[in-house]
Amino acid sequence: MKIGIIGCGGIANGKHLPSLTKLEEVEIVAFCDIDIKKAKLASENYGAENAKVYEDYKELLKDNSIEVIHVCTPNNSHKHITVDSLDSGKHVMCEKPMAKTTEEAQAMIDAAERNNKKLTIGYQNRFRADSQYLYKITQRGDLGEIYYSKAQAVRRRAAPTWGVFLDEEKQGGGPLIDIGTHALDLTLWMMDNYEPEVVLGSTFHKLGNKESDANAWGTWDPSKFTVEDSAFGFIKMKNGATIILESSWALNSLDDGEAKCALSGTEGGADMHNNGLRVHGEDLGNLYTSNIELENSGVDFYEGEKVDEAAEEARLWIESIINDRDPVVKPKEALIVTQILEGIYKSAKTGQAVYF
């Protein structure tokens, strides 16, 4: 299966390309980036023999031998590159978030449906070992009806200072749309609930106004920090279930954690704690807490097989095309994530709740 990569920056080189090259079923035959040097370097490191390099993605899409496109570009280009790729007859994996707006996300779904092509979004945290275990027990009904959840994507000081992450026009926002999107996707997936009724949100630009030598990727330029540094949302679903969403790149809090969720149900609860996955509840008149061991280590000097979530994401995505089945991350699920995030931003600007 021949694959083309559009956008050869950090996410392509850090996630997509290493994962795809592990699959015998594929070969990466085309690379595109507005910085041609990045495309050439990616081709040298990951490309098939005689792989082609492009500056203009529309030229790449003219190659009818390419069956799959991975879109790894800034958020403001996701919609038009994805739609053009689908209209050219190719399946598409688009990096998260799906799009800046619900309208753009819907246009992507419409393009997939009218061309009868598959579309998925890069929410790789679903494929972590703890996520997979927790999803299986929620599907089995171990927690009962999940009516309260907390989605957490909180960094104490870790604002990305490269690329366009701090640019509101190109990204559509800061930590909420960048990492909050992962936590929200996980939470909705665990709850199996994609029917929001209303959201109320707040965004803050407090710590981004001054430099921080403690930032994980070096101090940022406050004049270029045009997005929020933290954002919070209250989400009520149509069935009454409630979600609290926390996201930040910079927040004076020790309660941090990225792409995590905590679930409370009628039969039990669970949380992705910093020390691992915990499942808890009541049994025979007593409260219990179980710490789930997700490592396969059983002997000295061997840590066991570890799940590579990016590789699992790539493998199952390609298998969904080969076997003509739905991808794990369905586009309509990703659209609801975008809808809620957009609602939180709108609520923060207007000071009003946003009803769907």
C-alpha positions as CSV (number, residue, x, y, z in Angstrom):
1,M,0.0,0.0,0.0
2,K,1.6,3.3,-1.1
3,I,1.5,6.2,1.3
4,G,2.1,9.9,0.9
5,I,3.1,12.2,3.8
6,I,2.0,15.8,3.7
7,G,3.9,17.8,6.3
8,C,7.3,16.5,7.3
9,G,7.8,18.2,10.7
10,G,8.0,17.0,14.2
11,I,4.8,14.9,14.4
12,A,5.6,13.2,11.1
13,N,9.2,12.3,12.1
14,G,8.4,11.6,15.7
15,K,5.3,9.4,15.3
16,H,3.9,8.6,11.8
17,L,7.1,7.8,9.8
18,P,8.8,5.5,12.4
19,S,5.5,3.7,12.9
20,L,4.6,3.2,9.2
21,T,8.1,1.9,8.4
22,K,7.5,-1.0,10.8
23,L,4.7,-2.3,8.6
24,E,5.5,-4.7,5.9
25,E,2.2,-3.9,4.1
26,V,3.2,-0.3,3.3
27,E,5.8,1.8,1.6
28,I,6.1,5.5,1.8
29,V,6.5,6.8,-1.7
30,A,5.9,10.6,-1.5
31,F,6.8,13.4,0.9
32,C,5.6,17.0,0.8
33,D,6.5,20.0,2.9
34,I,6.5,23.8,2.2
35,D,10.1,23.5,3.4
36,I,11.5,21.2,0.7
37,K,14.5,20.5,2.8
38,K,12.3,18.8,5.4
39,A,10.6,16.7,2.7
40,K,14.0,15.6,1.3
41,L,15.4,14.6,4.7
42,A,12.2,12.6,5.6
43,S,12.5,10.9,2.2
44,E,16.1,10.0,2.8
45,N,15.3,8.6,6.3
46,Y,12.0,6.8,5.6
47,G,11.2,6.7,1.9
48,A,10.9,3.8,-0.4
49,E,13.3,3.5,-3.3
50,N,12.6,6.3,-5.9
51,A,10.3,8.1,-3.4
52,K,9.3,11.5,-4.7
53,V,9.5,14.9,-2.9
54,Y,7.1,17.8,-3.3
55,E,6.6,21.4,-2.2
56,D,3.0,21.6,-3.4
57,Y,0.7,18.9,-1.9
58,K,-1.7,19.2,-4.9
59,E,1.1,17.9,-7.2
60,L,1.5,14.9,-4.9
61,L,-2.2,14.2,-5.0
62,K,-2.0,13.8,-8.8
63,D,-0.2,10.5,-8.3
64,N,-3.0,7.9,-8.7
65,S,-0.8,5.1,-7.4
66,I,-0.9,6.6,-3.9
67,E,-3.7,5.1,-1.8
68,V,-3.3,6.7,1.6
69,I,-2.4,10.2,2.8
70,H,-1.2,11.2,6.2
71,V,-1.8,14.9,7.0
72,C,0.7,16.2,9.5
73,T,0.4,19.9,9.0
74,P,-0.8,22.8,11.2
75,N,-4.4,22.8,12.3
76,N,-5.6,25.5,10.0
77,S,-4.7,23.4,6.9
78,H,-6.2,20.1,8.1
79,K,-9.6,20.7,6.4
80,H,-8.6,21.7,2.9
81,I,-5.7,19.2,2.6
82,T,-7.9,16.4,3.9
83,V,-10.8,17.2,1.6
84,D,-8.5,17.5,-1.4
85,S,-6.9,14.2,-0.6
86,L,-10.3,12.4,-0.2
87,D,-11.5,14.0,-3.4
88,S,-8.4,12.7,-5.2
89,G,-9.5,9.1,-4.2
90,K,-7.2,8.5,-1.2
91,H,-7.9,7.4,2.3
92,V,-6.7,9.9,5.0
93,M,-5.2,9.8,8.4
94,C,-5.2,13.4,9.7
95,E,-3.4,14.4,12.8
96,K,-5.3,15.7,15.8
97,P,-7.2,17.9,16.3
98,M,-9.6,17.1,13.4
99,A,-10.0,20.7,12.5
100,K,-10.3,24.2,14.0
101,T,-14.1,24.3,13.7
102,T,-17.1,22.0,13.6
103,E,-17.9,23.2,10.1
104,E,-14.5,22.3,8.8
105,A,-14.7,18.8,10.5
106,Q,-18.1,18.2,8.9
107,A,-16.7,19.1,5.5
108,M,-14.0,16.4,6.0
109,I,-16.6,13.8,6.9
110,D,-18.8,14.8,3.9
111,A,-15.7,14.4,1.6
112,A,-15.0,10.9,3.0
113,E,-18.6,9.8,2.5
114,R,-19.1,11.1,-1.0
115,N,-15.8,9.5,-2.1
116,N,-16.4,6.2,-0.1
117,K,-13.0,6.6,1.5
118,K,-11.8,6.0,5.0
119,L,-10.9,8.9,7.3
120,T,-9.4,8.8,10.8
121,I,-7.9,11.2,13.3
122,G,-4.6,10.7,15.1
123,Y,-5.7,10.1,18.7
124,Q,-2.9,7.6,19.5
125,N,-3.6,7.7,23.3
126,R,-6.5,5.3,22.8
127,F,-3.9,2.6,22.0
128,R,-1.9,2.8,25.3
129,A,-2.0,-0.2,27.5
130,D,-3.9,1.5,30.3
131,S,-6.4,3.0,27.8
132,Q,-7.1,-0.4,26.2
133,Y,-7.6,-2.1,29.6
134,L,-9.9,0.7,30.9
135,Y,-11.9,0.7,27.7
136,K,-12.5,-3.1,27.9
137,I,-13.8,-3.0,31.4
138,T,-16.1,0.0,30.7
139,Q,-17.5,-1.9,27.7
140,R,-17.9,-5.0,29.9
141,G,-20.0,-2.8,32.3
142,D,-17.6,-3.1,35.3
143,L,-18.2,0.6,36.2
144,G,-21.9,0.6,35.4
145,E,-23.4,3.8,34.1
146,I,-20.6,6.4,34.0
147,Y,-22.2,9.7,35.0
148,Y,-19.2,11.9,36.0
149,S,-15.7,12.1,34.5
150,K,-12.6,14.3,34.6
151,A,-10.5,14.8,31.5
152,Q,-7.0,16.0,32.4
153,A,-4.2,17.4,30.2
154,V,-2.3,19.6,32.6
155,R,1.4,20.5,32.3
156,R,3.0,22.6,35.0
157,R,5.5,24.3,32.6
158,A,5.7,22.7,29.1
159,A,4.6,25.0,26.4
160,P,6.0,24.0,22.9
161,T,8.1,26.8,21.7
162,W,8.8,25.6,18.2
163,G,6.7,25.6,15.0
164,V,3.3,27.4,15.1
165,F,2.1,26.1,18.5
166,L,1.9,29.6,20.0
167,D,0.1,31.0,16.9
168,E,-3.6,31.3,17.4
169,E,-4.4,31.8,13.7
170,K,-2.6,28.7,12.6
171,Q,-3.5,26.5,15.5
172,G,-6.9,27.7,16.6
173,G,-5.8,27.8,20.2
174,G,-3.3,26.6,22.8
175,P,-3.3,23.7,25.2
176,L,-7.1,23.1,24.9
177,I,-6.9,22.2,21.2
178,D,-3.4,20.7,21.4
179,I,-3.5,18.3,24.4
180,G,-6.9,18.9,25.9
181,T,-8.2,17.3,22.8
182,H,-6.5,14.0,23.7
183,A,-8.0,13.9,27.2
184,L,-11.4,14.7,25.9
185,D,-11.3,12.1,23.2
186,L,-10.2,9.4,25.7
187,T,-13.0,10.4,28.1
188,L,-15.8,10.4,25.6
189,W,-14.6,7.1,24.2
190,M,-14.6,5.5,27.7
191,M,-18.0,6.8,28.4
192,D,-19.3,5.8,24.9
193,N,-21.2,9.1,25.0
194,Y,-21.1,11.5,22.1
195,E,-24.2,13.7,22.7
196,P,-23.2,17.0,24.4
197,E,-26.0,19.3,25.5
198,V,-24.2,22.4,26.9
199,V,-20.7,23.6,27.7
200,L,-19.3,26.4,29.8
201,G,-15.7,27.3,29.5
202,S,-12.9,29.6,30.7
203,T,-9.5,30.3,29.1
204,F,-6.6,32.2,30.7
205,H,-3.5,34.0,29.3
206,K,-1.8,34.6,32.6
207,L,1.6,32.9,32.7
208,G,2.3,33.3,29.0
209,N,2.6,37.0,29.5
210,K,6.0,36.6,31.1
211,E,9.1,34.5,30.3
212,S,9.7,31.2,32.0
213,D,13.2,29.7,32.3
214,A,11.5,26.6,33.9
215,N,9.7,25.7,30.7
216,A,10.5,22.2,29.5
217,W,11.5,23.5,26.0
218,G,13.1,26.7,27.0
219,T,11.6,30.1,27.6
220,W,9.0,31.4,25.3
221,D,8.7,34.8,23.7
222,P,5.7,36.5,25.4
223,S,5.0,38.7,22.4
224,K,4.5,35.5,20.3
225,F,2.4,33.6,22.9
226,T,-0.9,34.5,21.3
227,V,-2.9,31.5,22.6
228,E,-4.3,30.7,26.1
229,D,-1.9,29.1,28.6
230,S,-4.7,27.2,30.3
231,A,-8.4,26.4,29.6
232,F,-11.1,24.6,31.5
233,G,-14.5,23.4,30.6
234,F,-17.7,22.1,32.2
235,I,-19.6,19.7,29.8
236,K,-23.1,18.4,30.4
237,M,-24.2,15.6,28.1
238,K,-27.8,15.0,27.0
239,N,-28.3,12.1,29.5
240,G,-27.1,14.3,32.4
241,A,-23.6,12.9,32.6
242,T,-21.0,15.6,33.4
243,I,-17.4,16.0,32.3
244,I,-14.8,18.5,33.8
245,L,-12.0,19.2,31.3
246,E,-8.7,20.7,32.4
247,S,-5.9,21.7,30.1
248,S,-2.7,23.8,30.4
249,W,0.8,24.3,29.2
250,A,1.6,26.5,32.2
251,L,-0.2,26.3,35.5
252,N,0.8,26.6,39.1
253,S,-0.5,23.2,40.1
254,L,1.2,20.0,41.3
255,D,-1.8,18.0,40.1
256,D,-0.5,17.4,36.6
257,G,-1.0,14.7,34.1
258,E,-1.4,14.4,30.3
259,A,-4.1,12.6,28.3
260,K,-5.7,11.1,31.4
261,C,-9.2,10.6,32.6
262,A,-11.0,9.6,35.7
263,L,-14.4,7.9,35.6
264,S,-17.2,7.5,38.2
265,G,-20.0,5.1,37.6
266,T,-22.8,3.4,39.4
267,E,-20.8,0.2,39.9
268,G,-17.3,1.5,40.4
269,G,-14.7,4.0,39.3
270,A,-11.3,4.3,37.7
271,D,-8.6,6.8,37.2
272,M,-5.4,7.1,35.2
273,H,-3.2,8.2,38.2
274,N,0.4,9.3,37.7
275,N,1.4,6.0,39.4
276,G,-0.7,3.9,37.1
277,L,-4.3,2.8,36.5
278,R,-6.5,2.3,39.5
279,V,-9.9,0.7,39.6
280,H,-12.0,1.1,42.8
281,G,-15.4,0.5,44.2
282,E,-17.3,-1.3,47.0
283,D,-17.4,-5.1,47.6
284,L,-18.9,-7.1,50.4
285,G,-19.4,-4.0,52.5
286,N,-15.9,-2.7,52.0
287,L,-14.2,-0.2,49.8
288,Y,-11.4,-1.4,47.6
289,T,-8.8,0.0,45.3
290,S,-7.0,-2.2,42.7
291,N,-3.7,-1.0,41.1
292,I,-3.6,-2.7,37.7
293,E,-0.2,-4.1,36.7
294,L,0.2,-3.3,33.0
295,E,3.8,-4.4,32.7
296,N,4.5,-7.9,31.6
297,S,7.7,-8.2,33.6
298,G,8.1,-11.4,35.6
299,V,11.8,-11.9,35.8
300,D,14.9,-9.9,36.8
301,F,16.5,-7.7,34.1
302,Y,13.5,-8.0,31.8
303,E,10.8,-5.3,31.7
304,G,8.5,-7.2,29.3
305,E,6.8,-6.2,26.1
306,K,5.7,-2.6,26.1
307,V,2.9,-1.2,23.9
308,D,4.0,1.2,21.3
309,E,0.8,3.2,20.9
310,A,1.9,5.0,17.8
311,A,2.8,1.7,16.1
312,E,-0.5,0.2,17.2
313,E,-2.4,3.1,15.8
314,A,-0.6,2.8,12.4
315,R,-1.1,-1.0,12.2
316,L,-4.8,-0.9,13.0
317,W,-5.4,2.0,10.6
318,I,-3.8,0.2,7.7
319,E,-5.6,-3.0,8.6
320,S,-8.9,-1.1,8.6
321,I,-8.3,-0.2,5.0
322,I,-7.1,-3.7,3.9
323,N,-10.0,-5.4,5.6
324,D,-12.6,-2.7,4.8
325,R,-13.8,-2.0,8.3
326,D,-14.2,1.1,10.4
327,P,-11.0,2.6,11.9
328,V,-10.7,2.6,15.7
329,V,-11.1,6.4,15.7
330,K,-14.2,7.2,13.8
331,P,-14.4,10.7,12.2
332,K,-17.9,11.4,13.7
333,E,-16.4,10.8,17.2
334,A,-13.5,13.2,16.4
335,L,-16.1,15.8,15.1
336,I,-17.8,15.8,18.6
337,V,-14.5,16.5,20.2
338,T,-14.0,19.5,17.9
339,Q,-17.5,20.6,18.6
340,I,-17.0,20.6,22.3
341,L,-13.6,22.4,22.1
342,E,-15.1,25.0,19.9
343,G,-17.9,25.5,22.3
344,I,-15.5,26.0,25.2
345,Y,-13.6,28.7,23.3
346,K,-16.8,30.4,22.3
347,S,-18.1,30.3,25.9
348,A,-14.9,31.7,27.2
349,K,-15.1,34.7,24.8
350,T,-18.8,35.4,25.3
351,G,-19.1,34.5,29.0
352,Q,-22.2,32.5,28.2
353,A,-23.0,28.8,28.1
354,V,-23.0,27.2,24.6
355,Y,-25.9,24.9,23.9
356,F,-25.8,22.3,21.1
